[in-house]
Amino acid sequence: MKTKTIKLTLYTPEVIKIINDLPRGSRSLVVESALIAYMQTDSGRALLSPLHHRNSIGKKEHITDDKGTTDIFKRLKGDFN
């Protein structure tokens, strides 16, 4: 099994409390499961698709227009501040 350790920064107090209340060893499972479920929703695909596209352009190329990603945040419902 291939694994990767990722550092996350959380800003929402409710999410932080939920993550902190989980038993050790289950945090990664819950976060990964939540992201998988989110990717299957219309909102998740609308948010992640342009972000994947931006990442696949390559680090050598400079992105001059991030309007596509900005427009996605305007169309999504929720608090993204």
N, CA, C and O atoms as CSV, one atom per row, in Angstrom:
chain,resi,resn,atom,element,x,y,z
A,1,MET,N,N,0.849,-1.173,0.000
A,1,MET,CA,C,0.000,0.000,0.000
A,1,MET,C,C,0.897,1.239,0.000
A,1,MET,O,O,1.854,1.331,0.768
A,2,LYS,N,N,0.573,2.167,-0.859
A,2,LYS,CA,C,1.325,3.410,-0.950
A,2,LYS,C,C,0.613,4.468,-0.111
A,2,LYS,O,O,-0.597,4.654,-0.242
A,3,THR,N,N,1.349,5.153,0.739
A,3,THR,CA,C,0.768,6.205,1.574
A,3,THR,C,C,1.550,7.498,1.395
A,3,THR,O,O,2.688,7.501,0.925
A,4,LYS,N,N,0.915,8.581,1.778
A,4,LYS,CA,C,1.550,9.888,1.719
A,4,LYS,C,C,1.088,10.692,2.926
A,4,LYS,O,O,-0.103,10.721,3.239
A,5,THR,N,N,2.015,11.335,3.593
A,5,THR,CA,C,1.685,12.190,4.725
A,5,THR,C,C,1.512,13.612,4.218
A,5,THR,O,O,2.358,14.136,3.493
A,6,ILE,N,N,0.398,14.232,4.614
A,6,ILE,CA,C,0.078,15.582,4.178
A,6,ILE,C,C,-0.264,16.421,5.403
A,6,ILE,O,O,-0.985,15.970,6.293
A,7,LYS,N,N,0.253,17.634,5.443
A,7,LYS,CA,C,-0.075,18.557,6.529
A,7,LYS,C,C,-1.259,19.409,6.075
A,7,LYS,O,O,-1.223,20.003,4.998
A,8,LEU,N,N,-2.296,19.468,6.887
A,8,LEU,CA,C,-3.485,20.257,6.584
A,8,LEU,C,C,-3.610,21.408,7.567
A,8,LEU,O,O,-3.268,21.273,8.742
A,9,THR,N,N,-4.095,22.527,7.087
A,9,THR,CA,C,-4.417,23.655,7.953
A,9,THR,C,C,-5.929,23.815,7.933
A,9,THR,O,O,-6.527,23.972,6.868
A,10,LEU,N,N,-6.540,23.775,9.093
A,10,LEU,CA,C,-7.994,23.896,9.215
A,10,LEU,C,C,-8.340,25.237,9.840
A,10,LEU,O,O,-7.635,25.713,10.730
A,11,TYR,N,N,-9.424,25.845,9.375
A,11,TYR,CA,C,-9.834,27.157,9.856
A,11,TYR,C,C,-11.210,27.161,10.522
A,11,TYR,O,O,-11.513,28.062,11.304
A,12,THR,N,N,-12.033,26.178,10.224
A,12,THR,CA,C,-13.398,26.160,10.738
A,12,THR,C,C,-13.434,25.503,12.118
A,12,THR,O,O,-13.069,24.335,12.252
A,13,PRO,N,N,-13.866,26.230,13.134
A,13,PRO,CA,C,-13.850,25.674,14.500
A,13,PRO,C,C,-14.616,24.355,14.630
A,13,PRO,O,O,-14.173,23.456,15.345
A,14,GLU,N,N,-15.751,24.230,13.952
A,14,GLU,CA,C,-16.536,22.991,14.035
A,14,GLU,C,C,-15.753,21.811,13.473
A,14,GLU,O,O,-15.768,20.721,14.043
A,15,VAL,N,N,-15.067,22.033,12.348
A,15,VAL,CA,C,-14.278,20.962,11.725
A,15,VAL,C,C,-13.093,20.604,12.623
A,15,VAL,O,O,-12.773,19.428,12.793
A,16,ILE,N,N,-12.450,21.606,13.190
A,16,ILE,CA,C,-11.317,21.363,14.084
A,16,ILE,C,C,-11.752,20.530,15.283
A,16,ILE,O,O,-11.051,19.599,15.682
A,17,LYS,N,N,-12.910,20.862,15.860
A,17,LYS,CA,C,-13.411,20.098,17.002
A,17,LYS,C,C,-13.695,18.657,16.625
A,17,LYS,O,O,-13.349,17.740,17.371
A,18,ILE,N,N,-14.321,18.444,15.473
A,18,ILE,CA,C,-14.621,17.080,15.028
A,18,ILE,C,C,-13.335,16.281,14.852
A,18,ILE,O,O,-13.238,15.143,15.311
A,19,ILE,N,N,-12.353,16.875,14.189
A,19,ILE,CA,C,-11.080,16.189,13.953
A,19,ILE,C,C,-10.375,15.899,15.276
A,19,ILE,O,O,-9.843,14.805,15.466
A,20,ASN,N,N,-10.366,16.864,16.184
A,20,ASN,CA,C,-9.715,16.659,17.481
A,20,ASN,C,C,-10.414,15.599,18.327
A,20,ASN,O,O,-9.763,14.917,19.118
A,21,ASP,N,N,-11.726,15.451,18.174
A,21,ASP,CA,C,-12.483,14.483,18.972
A,21,ASP,C,C,-12.358,13.051,18.442
A,21,ASP,O,O,-12.730,12.103,19.133
A,22,LEU,N,N,-11.842,12.892,17.232
A,22,LEU,CA,C,-11.695,11.550,16.665
A,22,LEU,C,C,-10.562,10.802,17.360
A,22,LEU,O,O,-9.574,11.408,17.775
A,23,PRO,N,N,-10.709,9.484,17.484
A,23,PRO,CA,C,-9.611,8.702,18.063
A,23,PRO,C,C,-8.385,8.726,17.146
A,23,PRO,O,O,-8.511,8.794,15.924
A,24,ARG,N,N,-7.200,8.669,17.758
A,24,ARG,CA,C,-5.970,8.620,16.958
A,24,ARG,C,C,-6.028,7.409,16.035
A,24,ARG,O,O,-6.501,6.337,16.412
A,25,GLY,N,N,-5.545,7.605,14.845
A,25,GLY,CA,C,-5.540,6.520,13.868
A,25,GLY,C,C,-6.738,6.535,12.944
A,25,GLY,O,O,-6.733,5.858,11.916
A,26,SER,N,N,-7.763,7.294,13.291
A,26,SER,CA,C,-8.946,7.329,12.417
A,26,SER,C,C,-9.100,8.668,11.706
A,26,SER,O,O,-9.977,8.815,10.855
A,27,ARG,N,N,-8.272,9.635,12.038
A,27,ARG,CA,C,-8.396,10.965,11.429
A,27,ARG,C,C,-8.186,10.910,9.918
A,27,ARG,O,O,-8.974,11.473,9.159
A,28,SER,N,N,-7.136,10.239,9.488
A,28,SER,CA,C,-6.855,10.153,8.053
A,28,SER,C,C,-7.998,9.478,7.312
A,28,SER,O,O,-8.386,9.916,6.229
A,29,LEU,N,N,-8.538,8.413,7.895
A,29,LEU,CA,C,-9.643,7.688,7.276
A,29,LEU,C,C,-10.864,8.590,7.098
A,29,LEU,O,O,-11.500,8.586,6.044
A,30,VAL,N,N,-11.182,9.358,8.134
A,30,VAL,CA,C,-12.358,10.235,8.072
A,30,VAL,C,C,-12.143,11.352,7.052
A,30,VAL,O,O,-13.038,11.638,6.257
A,31,VAL,N,N,-10.967,11.987,7.062
A,31,VAL,CA,C,-10.693,13.081,6.122
A,31,VAL,C,C,-10.706,12.555,4.691
A,31,VAL,O,O,-11.296,13.176,3.807
A,32,GLU,N,N,-10.061,11.421,4.458
A,32,GLU,CA,C,-10.028,10.853,3.111
A,32,GLU,C,C,-11.426,10.454,2.646
A,32,GLU,O,O,-11.787,10.709,1.497
A,33,SER,N,N,-12.211,9.836,3.514
A,33,SER,CA,C,-13.579,9.448,3.167
A,33,SER,C,C,-14.442,10.662,2.846
A,33,SER,O,O,-15.233,10.641,1.903
A,34,ALA,N,N,-14.281,11.726,3.643
A,34,ALA,CA,C,-15.054,12.950,3.403
A,34,ALA,C,C,-14.684,13.578,2.066
A,34,ALA,O,O,-15.557,14.057,1.342
A,35,LEU,N,N,-13.393,13.580,1.734
A,35,LEU,CA,C,-12.969,14.151,0.458
A,35,LEU,C,C,-13.465,13.312,-0.715
A,35,LEU,O,O,-13.879,13.864,-1.735
A,36,ILE,N,N,-13.431,12.002,-0.587
A,36,ILE,CA,C,-13.947,11.126,-1.638
A,36,ILE,C,C,-15.436,11.392,-1.853
A,36,ILE,O,O,-15.887,11.500,-2.993
A,37,ALA,N,N,-16.199,11.497,-0.766
A,37,ALA,CA,C,-17.635,11.770,-0.879
A,37,ALA,C,C,-17.880,13.138,-1.498
A,37,ALA,O,O,-18.792,13.294,-2.311
A,38,TYR,N,N,-17.072,14.138,-1.121
A,38,TYR,CA,C,-17.228,15.493,-1.658
A,38,TYR,C,C,-16.925,15.534,-3.153
A,38,TYR,O,O,-17.590,16.252,-3.900
A,39,MET,N,N,-15.925,14.768,-3.594
A,39,MET,CA,C,-15.559,14.755,-5.012
A,39,MET,C,C,-16.678,14.176,-5.877
A,39,MET,O,O,-16.717,14.425,-7.081
A,40,GLN,N,N,-17.575,13.416,-5.283
A,40,GLN,CA,C,-18.678,12.816,-6.033
A,40,GLN,C,C,-19.877,13.752,-6.156
A,40,GLN,O,O,-20.849,13.416,-6.833
A,41,THR,N,N,-19.825,14.913,-5.516
A,41,THR,CA,C,-20.918,15.873,-5.610
A,41,THR,C,C,-20.639,16.876,-6.732
A,41,THR,O,O,-19.498,17.023,-7.168
A,42,ASP,N,N,-21.670,17.552,-7.189
A,42,ASP,CA,C,-21.493,18.585,-8.217
A,42,ASP,C,C,-20.598,19.715,-7.725
A,42,ASP,O,O,-19.738,20.191,-8.466
A,43,SER,N,N,-20.792,20.145,-6.488
A,43,SER,CA,C,-19.969,21.221,-5.932
A,43,SER,C,C,-18.507,20.798,-5.840
A,43,SER,O,O,-17.610,21.581,-6.153
A,44,GLY,N,N,-18.273,19.585,-5.420
A,44,GLY,CA,C,-16.906,19.092,-5.310
A,44,GLY,C,C,-16.203,19.038,-6.655
A,44,GLY,O,O,-15.047,19.444,-6.776
A,45,ARG,N,N,-16.904,18.535,-7.667
A,45,ARG,CA,C,-16.311,18.491,-9.013
A,45,ARG,C,C,-16.087,19.899,-9.547
A,45,ARG,O,O,-15.073,20.159,-10.194
A,46,ALA,N,N,-17.020,20.811,-9.284
A,46,ALA,CA,C,-16.876,22.192,-9.764
A,46,ALA,C,C,-15.682,22.881,-9.121
A,46,ALA,O,O,-15.023,23.694,-9.770
A,47,LEU,N,N,-15.390,22.581,-7.873
A,47,LEU,CA,C,-14.256,23.193,-7.196
A,47,LEU,C,C,-12.938,22.539,-7.599
A,47,LEU,O,O,-11.965,23.233,-7.892
A,48,LEU,N,N,-12.901,21.217,-7.614
A,48,LEU,CA,C,-11.641,20.513,-7.809
A,48,LEU,C,C,-11.167,20.466,-9.257
A,48,LEU,O,O,-9.962,20.436,-9.505
A,49,SER,N,N,-12.075,20.461,-10.204
A,49,SER,CA,C,-11.674,20.348,-11.611
A,49,SER,C,C,-10.735,21.466,-12.056
A,49,SER,O,O,-9.674,21.163,-12.602
A,50,PRO,N,N,-11.068,22.744,-11.852
A,50,PRO,CA,C,-10.132,23.788,-12.267
A,50,PRO,C,C,-8.841,23.786,-11.458
A,50,PRO,O,O,-7.796,24.191,-11.967
A,51,LEU,N,N,-8.896,23.338,-10.214
A,51,LEU,CA,C,-7.683,23.278,-9.409
A,51,LEU,C,C,-6.746,22.192,-9.931
A,51,LEU,O,O,-5.529,22.379,-9.960
A,52,HIS,N,N,-7.311,21.060,-10.342
A,52,HIS,CA,C,-6.494,20.010,-10.951
A,52,HIS,C,C,-5.890,20.512,-12.254
A,52,HIS,O,O,-4.725,20.243,-12.550
A,53,HIS,N,N,-6.681,21.240,-13.030
A,53,HIS,CA,C,-6.207,21.768,-14.312
A,53,HIS,C,C,-5.042,22.732,-14.098
A,53,HIS,O,O,-4.039,22.673,-14.810
A,54,ARG,N,N,-5.181,23.615,-13.117
A,54,ARG,CA,C,-4.098,24.577,-12.823
A,54,ARG,C,C,-2.834,23.853,-12.412
A,54,ARG,O,O,-1.735,24.259,-12.792
A,55,ASN,N,N,-2.971,22.792,-11.643
A,55,ASN,CA,C,-1.814,22.051,-11.157
A,55,ASN,C,C,-1.145,21.272,-12.292
A,55,ASN,O,O,0.068,21.067,-12.263
A,56,SER,N,N,-1.911,20.840,-13.278
A,56,SER,CA,C,-1.354,20.034,-14.362
A,56,SER,C,C,-0.649,20.866,-15.422
A,56,SER,O,O,0.027,20.306,-16.285
A,57,ILE,N,N,-0.786,22.185,-15.381
A,57,ILE,CA,C,-0.133,23.047,-16.361
A,57,ILE,C,C,1.383,22.956,-16.225
A,57,ILE,O,O,2.095,23.028,-17.226
A,58,GLY,N,N,1.874,22.802,-15.034
A,58,GLY,CA,C,3.316,22.687,-14.816
A,58,GLY,C,C,3.843,23.862,-14.037
A,58,GLY,O,O,3.289,24.960,-14.082
A,59,LYS,N,N,4.914,23.621,-13.326
A,59,LYS,CA,C,5.463,24.657,-12.463
A,59,LYS,C,C,6.297,25.665,-13.234
A,59,LYS,O,O,6.526,26.772,-12.747
A,60,LYS,N,N,6.758,25.304,-14.434
A,60,LYS,CA,C,7.589,26.226,-15.202
A,60,LYS,C,C,6.766,27.323,-15.873
A,60,LYS,O,O,7.268,28.415,-16.138
A,61,GLU,N,N,5.501,27.021,-16.142
A,61,GLU,CA,C,4.642,28.008,-16.789
A,61,GLU,C,C,3.984,28.881,-15.730
A,61,GLU,O,O,3.539,28.385,-14.695
A,62,HIS,N,N,3.927,30.160,-15.988
A,62,HIS,CA,C,3.285,31.091,-15.068
A,62,HIS,C,C,1.821,31.242,-15.463
A,62,HIS,O,O,1.514,31.485,-16.631
A,63,ILE,N,N,0.937,31.104,-14.515
A,63,ILE,CA,C,-0.491,31.252,-14.782
A,63,ILE,C,C,-0.842,32.726,-14.653
A,63,ILE,O,O,-0.708,33.310,-13.578
A,64,THR,N,N,-1.290,33.326,-15.748
A,64,THR,CA,C,-1.574,34.755,-15.711
A,64,THR,C,C,-3.051,35.037,-15.467
A,64,THR,O,O,-3.414,36.144,-15.068
A,65,ASP,N,N,-3.905,34.045,-15.704
A,65,ASP,CA,C,-5.331,34.278,-15.541
A,65,ASP,C,C,-5.922,33.230,-14.612
A,65,ASP,O,O,-6.097,32.078,-15.008
A,66,ASP,N,N,-6.231,33.619,-13.378
A,66,ASP,CA,C,-6.850,32.673,-12.458
A,66,ASP,C,C,-8.349,32.944,-12.335
A,66,ASP,O,O,-8.976,32.571,-11.344
A,67,LYS,N,N,-8.910,33.589,-13.344
A,67,LYS,CA,C,-10.326,33.944,-13.325
A,67,LYS,C,C,-11.212,32.706,-13.210
A,67,LYS,O,O,-12.242,32.738,-12.536
A,68,GLY,N,N,-10.813,31.613,-13.868
A,68,GLY,CA,C,-11.607,30.390,-13.822
A,68,GLY,C,C,-11.806,29.887,-12.411
A,68,GLY,O,O,-12.920,29.517,-12.039
A,69,THR,N,N,-10.758,29.865,-11.625
A,69,THR,CA,C,-10.861,29.399,-10.248
A,69,THR,C,C,-11.663,30.378,-9.412
A,69,THR,O,O,-12.458,29.954,-8.573
A,70,THR,N,N,-11.480,31.665,-9.615
A,70,THR,CA,C,-12.230,32.673,-8.869
A,70,THR,C,C,-13.725,32.549,-9.158
A,70,THR,O,O,-14.541,32.662,-8.243
A,71,ASP,N,N,-14.091,32.320,-10.418
A,71,ASP,CA,C,-15.491,32.158,-10.779
A,71,ASP,C,C,-16.119,30.941,-10.106
A,71,ASP,O,O,-17.298,30.967,-9.752
A,72,ILE,N,N,-15.347,29.888,-9.930
A,72,ILE,CA,C,-15.865,28.694,-9.278
A,72,ILE,C,C,-16.305,29.014,-7.859
A,72,ILE,O,O,-17.370,28.568,-7.431
A,73,PHE,N,N,-15.501,29.784,-7.118
A,73,PHE,CA,C,-15.856,30.111,-5.741
A,73,PHE,C,C,-17.128,30.953,-5.686
A,73,PHE,O,O,-17.886,30.853,-4.721
A,74,LYS,N,N,-17.372,31.765,-6.685
A,74,LYS,CA,C,-18.596,32.580,-6.711
A,74,LYS,C,C,-19.829,31.714,-6.920
A,74,LYS,O,O,-20.903,32.041,-6.415
A,75,ARG,N,N,-19.691,30.601,-7.666
A,75,ARG,CA,C,-20.831,29.741,-7.957
A,75,ARG,C,C,-21.146,28.750,-6.863
A,75,ARG,O,O,-22.271,28.257,-6.787
A,76,LEU,N,N,-20.186,28.445,-6.018
A,76,LEU,CA,C,-20.402,27.460,-4.958
A,76,LEU,C,C,-21.210,28.047,-3.809
A,76,LEU,O,O,-21.149,29.243,-3.525
A,77,LYS,N,N,-21.954,27.185,-3.168
A,77,LYS,CA,C,-22.733,27.609,-2.007
A,77,LYS,C,C,-21.968,27.238,-0.755
A,77,LYS,O,O,-21.419,26.140,-0.663
A,78,GLY,N,N,-21.926,28.137,0.203
A,78,GLY,CA,C,-21.241,27.850,1.459
A,78,GLY,C,C,-20.354,29.003,1.862
A,78,GLY,O,O,-20.259,30.008,1.158
A,79,ASP,N,N,-19.712,28.851,2.989
A,79,ASP,CA,C,-18.832,29.884,3.519
A,79,ASP,C,C,-17.402,29.517,3.189
A,79,ASP,O,O,-16.841,28.600,3.790
A,80,PHE,N,N,-16.802,30.225,2.235
A,80,PHE,CA,C,-15.446,29.928,1.812
A,80,PHE,C,C,-14.497,31.062,2.164
A,80,PHE,O,O,-13.479,31.238,1.495
A,81,ASN,N,N,-14.807,31.834,3.200
A,81,ASN,CA,C,-13.949,32.929,3.633
A,81,ASN,C,C,-12.829,32.431,4.499
A,81,ASN,O,O,-12.004,33.221,4.956
